[in-house]
Amino acid sequence: MPLQAGKASATFRIDIPTQATTAKRRAPRYVSPATTQLAIDIEQAGVPIAGYPVTVGLTPTSSGCSSTLASTNCQLTIALAPGDYTATLTTEDASSTPLSSAQSIAFTITAGTNNVISIVLSGIPHTLQIAAGARAMHGNGLSGLTLYGSAAQPVLVVALDADGNTIVGSGSPTFSASLVSGSGWSAAAPSTTSPNMIAITPPGTNGSGATFSVTASYSDATCSQSGAVCSASFTVKNDIQTLFVGNLLGGTVGTLTVYAPPYTGTPTTNSSGINSPFSLILNGAGDLFVANEGGDTVTEYAPPYTGTPGTTIDTGGDEPNALVLDGAGNLFVANNNDDTVKEYVPPYTGAAAATISTGVNSPFALLLDGAGDLFVANVEASTVTEYAPPYTGTPTTISSGVGAPTGVAFDGAGDLFVTNILSNTVTEYAAPYTGTPTTTISRGVDFPLALVLDGAGDLFVANNHGATVTEYVPPYTGTPTTISTGVSQPIALALDGAGNLFVANASTVTEYAPPYTGTPTTISTGVSGPRALLLTP
């Protein structure tokens, strides 16, 4: 159709996508938040058109603009003679300061038609952010990821612009990953419904590592823009956790049983040096310490934990029943019989380096905070005492709401949780912990002997008399989820890296996958009066 003389109109329709409203901690637009207008300059055959450049406002309240949850749409209608043109676009702030490099778009004006030029303002990626996409994946692309178990797990990849805004929706890239190094690992292409999720499949070998490269791809030349970052790499390690169970029965005076995933097979059993094992802990080298309440000793075993103890600490008839290690490898032992906590330094062959007795009365549980302060749950005194290094001074005493405490734990915010068998409660304390409890949990609590918190702050309580484990979500005041199938006189709890819950019962250990309401996996071979549970980190 021949071009007609005279003017024709052209409409520039500009789409500014916004981030999903459910996203957190990001500015809502991936175009710079300072952007308020767009300068449009038009040329024909290299000759500027009179009257240009012009600016169009890009805010939701600008003339010709409308906004939805998905985007802001702005329109500018101009009159041009039919022909071929080039528009040069530059984003600007309210002071007409350019915020982007000028970019050109060729377009044609045809007489007798509705000429609409659609433009999507897309963000130039400044960095690719890589994070764990599921419970069983921990860490991030900067520090490295750990994948727990042998099942495929998703990695979340997003592109961020120079302002830290997430680039999503129209104009966002597609992602892919490829294996750089590592045997037995693989990466799948993202699905259309989850374009930012890349499934990583591990080899199922403990300690196996890999490096992956992630690439962001665009349909245009975005990645050739100055400063564009369209690739990144990350490392990931496979962690197959070992389960340790301290059994009060079996053998002569108890056993230590060691299980490899899926934990239902025949365990490795050790009875050498074991006598009523009440507590288990691992040091950074993977050595296992066992508090033998019946033997008045703490025994240390090197992997694979099958031989005689490498070190035996004689606590002197003190019935040790709880252990904790600090970052330097110093071992703290709670002694129920003589109302002390003793500290032993590596290699643990000498006498106790320190003995803490002031305020200690039938210590049942120990806890260290990030500053090295030691917390002791004193059953007979109905207190929790806090000792600052070097632990020789007068402790801070927590007593309000405490009634025969048997367990202590911190959440991610540093709040202290205490299980109280005398009052059938779990009490929560904010630092400095000496005031009244911020929360008292009683619903579903029945002789609580143990507790554990997950990374989301969900609280699990072993109710020994109630034959249940109850799960409470923050702020812990609602009705708990009750886990009862397979539960019998629960006495100890543990969570693995995938969020699976392990419960030590009267004669079994049961494993529950999230959301914990289904039928558990039952571990019974080699289990005999389980008292202590531990999973490798």
N, C-alpha and C positions, 0 to 999 in steps of 0.2 A: 504494500500500500504506500503510495507516494506521500511524503511529508507535506502537510498543509502549511500555508503561511500563517503568521500570527503567533500569539503566545499560547502555551499550554501550561497547565499546572502540574506540579510534582509535589508529593507529600513525603517528607522524611518521617518515618515512624521509628522511634527510638525505644528500645526495650532495655530496661535496667533490671536484670533478675535480682531477687533478694534471697537471702538464706532462709532455709526452713525455720519456722517459728519455734520448733522444738530444740534447735541447737542452742548451746549455752556458751557463755564466755567469749563470744565473738561479736564484733560489730555486725549489723544486719546486712550490710552490702559488701560485695567484694570489689566493686568500684570504690576508689578512695572515699571515705566519709566526707572529705572536704569538697568533693565534686558537687557543684551546684549548677553548672551550665556547660554547654557544648558550643564551641565556635565552629562554624561551617563556612569554608571558603570554596568558591566554585570557579572553575576555569574551563574554557573550551579551546582546544588545540593550543594549550599553553598560554592563552590570553585570559587575564582575569575578567570576570563578568562584573559590570558596574553594580555598585550597591552591596558588594560582599567584601569581607566576611560579615555574617550575621551571627547572633548568639541565640540559643534557645535554652530556657531554664529546664533543669532536670529534677527539680524537687517535686514531691507529691502535690504541692500547692501551686506550682508554677502554671502559668497560662498554657492551656493545651495539654496538660498532664493529668493522668488519673493513676491511682495506685490500688493494688490488690496485695494480698499476702504473698503472692508469687513474684510480682514485679511492679515497677513504675513504668508507665507508657506515656511518652510525650510525642506530639506531632507538630511539624512545622510545614506549612504549605507555601510554596514559592512559585512565581510565574517565570517560565523560561520558554524560549523558542524551541521547536523540535530540533533534535540533534544529539551529538555525543558529548558528554561532560565528565569532568573529574571533580569530586568533592573531597576536600581535605578537612579532616576532623581533628579537633584538639579539645580534650576535656580541660575545664578550668575551674578554679575556685571562685568565690564571690568577688574577689578583687581582680578577676580576669587574668590571674597568674596560671600559666599552663601547668597541668598536672600529668600530662602524658606527651609522648612524642607525636607529631602530626602523622596521621595515616590517611592514605588516599583510597577512594572508592570510585571506580568508573561506573557510569550509568548512562542510560539512553532515555531521552524524552521523545515520546511518540504522540503525535497529535491524534485526538479523537479517542484516546484511551485514558484509563485511570492509572496514572503513573505513581506507583507507591514504591519507595525505596526503604526496605526494612533493615534496621541496624541493631545489632545486639552488642552492647558494651560488655566485653569480656575482660576478666582479670588476667594479667600476665603473672604466671606462677613465680613467686620469689623463693619458695621452698616447698618441698614435699614432706608432709608430716606423716609418720608411720607410728601406729599404736596397736596395742592388743585389742582384738575384736571379740573376745569371749573370755569366760571365767578361767579356762585352762591355758590361756596365753597371758603371760605377765611381762611387764616392762614396756619399752618403746624403742623406736628406731635409733635414738641417740645412745642410750645406755645398753642396748641389746635386749632381745626378747628371749624368754624361756617358755617352751611349749611343754606342758605336763601331759603325760600319757602318750598313747600311740595313735590316737584318732586325729584326723585332719581338723585344723582350727583356723579361723579367719584372722587375717591381718587387715586393719583399717588404714586406708591411704587417702589423704586429702591434700589438695593443693591450696596453698595460702598465698595471697598477694603481699606486696611490700608493707601493707598496713596491718597484716595479720588476719585479714578477713578470709573466711573459707570460700573458695570458688566452687559454686554448685550450680545446678540447673543448666539452662541454655548457655553455651559458651564454655562449659567446664570440660575438662579432658576425660578421656578414657584411660584406664590403667592396665598395665600388664606387668608380670614379674617373671624373671628368669633366674635359674640357678647358676651362680658363679662358681661356688665350690661347696663340697659336701656330698658324701655318698649316701644314697637312699632317700634323699629329700626331693620333693617336687612341689610345683605351684600350679594351681588351676586358674583359668581365665575367669574374671568376674562375670556374674550373671547380669542380665539386663535389669533385673529388679534390685540387685545390690551391686551397682557398678563400682563402689568404693571398697568392696570386700574381696580380698584375694585369699583363697583357701590354701594353706600350707600343710602338706602331708609329711610327717616325720618318719624316720626309719624304725622308730620304736626301740632305739638303742640308747641306754643311759649315757649321757655325756656327749653324744654325737652332736657336732655343730655344723652349721652351714652359713653361707653368705648368699644373699639374693640381691639382684638389681631390680629396681622398680622404675618403669618408664611411663610418663604422662604423654599421651598423644592427642593432637588437635587436628581438626580437618583443614585448618589454614596454617599460616606461617607464624603462629604465636610463639613457637619454640625458637624461632630465629630472631625474635626481638631482643634487644639489648637487655641484659639482666635476667632473662628468662631461665628458670631452672626446671628442667623437665626430666631429670633422672636423679635417683638416690639409691643408696644401698643400705642394707641392714644385716645384722647377724642374729642367728637364733640357735638356741641350744635345746636339746631334747632331755627332759628330766623324767626318768621312770622311777617313781618313789618306792622305797622299801618300807615295809611295815614291821615294827618291832612290838612284841607283846610280852609284858612281864606277867607270868602266871604264878599265883600263890600256891597252887597245887601242882601235882604231877612230879615225877622224879621222887626225890627224897624230901626236899623242902622248897620246891618250886623250880621253874624253868624260864629261860628266855627263848622265845620262838621268833624266827625271822622269816618273813614272807615276801616273795617277789610277786608283782602283778600277774594275774588278777587276784592273787591272795587266797585262792581256793585250793591250791595244791598242797603238797606236803612241805612243811616248813623245815628250815634248818633249826635244830634244837640244841641248846647248850644249857647244861646244869652246873658246870664247873664254877664254883665260887658264888653260885646263886642261892639265896636264902630269903624267901619272902620279899621279892622285888616290888618296891612301892613306887619307884620313880625312875624314869629313863631320860637321858639327855645326850646329845651329840655335840662334840666340839667341831671347830672349823676343819680339822684334819679328817673328820669322819670317825673318830674314836668314840665308842659308846661307854657312858658311865651309868652304872646301876646302883641305886640305893637299896641295900639289902637290910630291911628292918629287922628280920630275924637273925641275921648274922652279924649285926653291928659293924658292917663294913660298907665301903663303896668300892666297887670293882670296875676296872677299865678294860675294855676289849677293843682290839684293832680289827678292821675288816679282815676276813669275812665273819668275825664274831663267834667262831666255833671253838677256839682253843681256850687254854687257861688264861686267867686275867693277866694282862701285862703289868698292871699295878693294882695293889690292894691297899686301900686306906682303912686302917683300923680306927674306928671312931670311939672306941673305948666303952662299949656297952651302952651306946646312946640311942639306939633304935632310929637310925636315919630314915626319913620318910619323904623328903623333898630335896630337889637339886635345882641349881641355876648356875649358869656360866656367864661371866662378863666378857667384854670384847678382848681382854688380854688373856683369856683362858683361865682366869682364877675361878675356882670352884667353890660355891657356897652350899653347905650341907645343913639342912634343918634336922635337929636331933630331938625327937619327941620325948625321950626318957629323961634327959637332964636339962631340958629347957634352955638350949643353946642353938646358935647358928655358928658353924665354924667355917673359916675360909682357908682353902688350900691353894698353894701356888704351884704351877708346873715345875718339875715333873711329878708333883704330888706324893713324893716319897718321904717327905719330912713331916714334922709335927705341924699342927694347924698354925697358920701365920697370924690368925686373929680369932678370938672367941667372943661372940656377941651374946650377952646374957641379959642386959638391962631391958626390961619390958617383954622378954620372951617367955611364953608360957604355953607349953604343948604346941610348938609350931607345926603347922599342917601344910602350908603352901608358901612358896617364895616367888618373888617377882623383882626384876630390875628395870628401871626406867632408862631413858637415853642419857641421863646425866650420871648414871651409876648409882643412884639411890636404891637402897634395898628395902623392899616391902615384905613384911612377915605377917602371915595370918595366924593368930594365936587363938586356938580353939577354947582353951580353958579360961583365958582372960577376956574373951569376947572383944578383942581389939585387933586392929591392924597397925603395926608399928613401922615407921619409916626411918631409915638410918642413912645419913649422908656419909660419903667416904671421909676418913678411913674407918667409919663405923664404930668408933670407940666412944662417941658422945651420947648424950641423952636423946632418945628418939622422939620424933613427932608421933603422937598417938591419935589414931582415928577410932572413935568409939560410938559416935552417934549412929544409931541404926544397925550396929554390928552385933550379931548374936551367934557365937560359936562359928567363926568363919572357917570355911574349908577350901575356898578357891578365890584367887585374885587374878584379874586380867585388865589390860588397857585396851581402849578402842583407838582408832586412828587419830582422834582429837586429843588423846591423853587423859580422857576420863577414866577413873578407876571403878571397876565392877567387883563386887564382893558377894559370894554365896554364903548365906547364913542358915545353918541347919536348925538353930534354936528357934528362930522366928519364921522359918519357911519363907524367906525373902531373898531377893537379889537387890542390893543397893548400889546406886551409882553416885560417884562423887566427882565434882570438878576440882581442879587444882586450886588451892593447896590441900584439898581433901579433908580439912579439919572441921568443916561445917556440917550442917545437916545434909543428908543425901539429897541430891537434885531429883532423883527418881527412886521410888521404892516399888519393886515388882513383886507381886504376890500371887497374881492369878496364874493357876496351873503349877505353882512351885510347891514341891513336897519332898522335904529332906534333900536339898540340892547339894550334891557332893562334888560337882565339877561344872565348869563353864568354858566356853570358847566363843570367840567373835570372829566373823569373816571380814573380808576387806571392805564390804559395804556397811559394816557396823551391825549386821544382824547377830543377835545373841542366841546361843544355844545353851540350854541348862539340862543337866542330867538329874532327874528326880528319882532318887533311889527307892523311896517308899511308894511313889506313884507309878513306878514301872513305865515312865514316859521320858521322852526328851521334848522339851518345849522350845519353840523358836519365836523370838520376839524381834520385831523390826522397829527401828527408831521412830518415835521417841519412847517405845517400849510400854506404852500405856494401854495399847489395844489388846484384843483377844489373840493369844498366841496360836501358832500352828502346833498341833500335838502329834508327835511321832510315837506310835505305840506298837505297831506290828513288829514283832521280833524283839521288842525291848523287855528286859527282865532285870530288875535291880541294877540299873546302869550306874557305873562308878567312875568311868573315865571317857573322855571325848577327844577326837582329833579331826582336823580338816585337812584334806590334801589340796594340791595346787589347782585341781579342777573343781573344787568346791564340794567334793564328795565327803560325807560325814561318816565317821567311824565311831561306834559305840561299844564299849566294853561292858558286857552283861554278865549275869551270874556264871554262865558256862560257854558263852559264845562271844564273838565279835561280829557285829552286823554293820554293813556298809550301805548307805543310802545316797542315791544320786539326787541332785536338785530336781524338783522342789521337795524331795524327802518324804513324800506321802505315799510312794509306791512300795512294792514288796522289796525288802532288802536282799543283798547278797549276804549269805551267812558263812562265816569262817568258823569252822569248828575243829578241823584236824589240828591236833597239837595244842588246842586251847583248853586250859584247865584252871578255872578260877582267875580269869584275867583281872589284873589290878591297874596296870599301866600301859598306855599306848603312846607310840611315837612314830612319826613318819620322817624320812629323810627330807631335808629342806628342798 
